[in-house]
Amino acid sequence: MRLGRILHIVHKEFIQVLRDKRLRTVLFLPPIIQLLTYGYAVNFDIKHISTAIFDEDHSRESRQLVARFTSNQYFDVVGYVESEGEVRDLIDRNKITAAVRIYPQFARRIKTGHQGPVQLIVDGTDSNAAIQVSNYASTVINTYSQDLLRERMQRLGAAGDLTAPVVLDQRAWFNPNIISRYSFVPGVIAMVVMLVSLMLTAMAVVREKELGTMEQIMVSPVTPAEFMLGKTIPFVIISLIDVAVVFAVGVLWFQVPFRGSLLILLLGTILFLFNSVGLGLFISTVSSTQQQAMMASSFFFTPAILLSGFIFPIYNMPLAVQYITYLNPLRYFIVVIQYLFLKGVGLDVLWPQMLGMATLGVAMLGLSVLRFRKRAV
């Protein structure tokens, strides 16, 4: 074994790897983009929680309590509501994550030595976020209650009642027990759909290149659109079967409730497949080997999960990153599938997500067909 021979082989491999412009891009660009994605998207400290106030007392004490939430860095009070129905509508449409309800006679009960009830309503669709929001709200309420108790002790001395003046009643809508699998199983369905459709489709066209049959297809009467459809329809069917299997396991085995419409779920899945299949086809047209296609698919798959809101809430990301998430079809599909499972909403609530997936899907499929047509010419 000679060191010189080994160094010559190493030198040759470096030249061979770095000679390919596409491979250079795959080697160096994805780590940088993934680092930026992790750095901005991965944030376990939830802040700026959109909150509504349902004040039924309208007293000085209730306004003092509301001020504790408005001056807190974790809560953003986005508005005041007058009924529980408004709270439900705002949560259904993902306008708020939590609502603070101050019951009538709140101030009178505190002044007479009784406990003033306050209710926290949390969207339980995201179990991890719901737990953190509940903990933050408990801290705010407990601090306010301790301040009131301290004032009472100073005013009445040792004879003062040591009972906490304010008591918090917490309710997690759509997931009362905040069971984590109720949130994660629907998200897993979305990831399975994207993983299967993206990976299989990304290698579809590249396989023809490596087998040497692409030239025969290009000189045949088959149009680029026909070729694309013929390549993608099998993977769409396979993805739909995977959805059915994972759906059945989630509902029957893990006992995750499904409260929505199966037809709307099918429509949302098909619209999402337009995006993942279109992206896979585009990767196929710009890749020379199946290895490059696999690496490119992984490069898109990981940021798509991080920027979907499935693991980390989107409202907790920097504003610029929040705008980027609108280009991520998984963001819309996660909302569709979680809301269908846990909230049971219809198209009147989910139409923005459906429209977003349809728009991105048409654009991605069109771009893939144009790219393939250009290569064919």
Secondary structure, DSSP 8 states (H G I E B T S, - for coil): --HHHHHHHHHHHHHHHHH-HHHHHHHHHHHHHHHHHHHHH---S---EEEEEEESS-SHHHHHHHHHHHT-TTEEEEEE-SSHHHHHHHHHTTS-SEEEEE-TTHHHHHHTTS-EEEEEEEETTSHHHHHHHHHHHHHHHHHHHHHHHHHHHHHHGGGS--S-SEEEEEEEET-TT--HHHHHHHHHHHHHHHHHHHHHHHTHHHHHHHHT-HHHHHTSS--HHHHHHHHHHHHHHHHHHHHHHHHHIIIIIS-----S-HHHHHHHHHHHHHHHHHHHHHHHHH-SSHHHHHHHHHHHHHHHHHTTTSSS-GGGS-HHHHHHGGG-HHHHHHHHHHIIIII---HHHHHHHHHHHHHHHHHHHHHHHHHHHHHH-
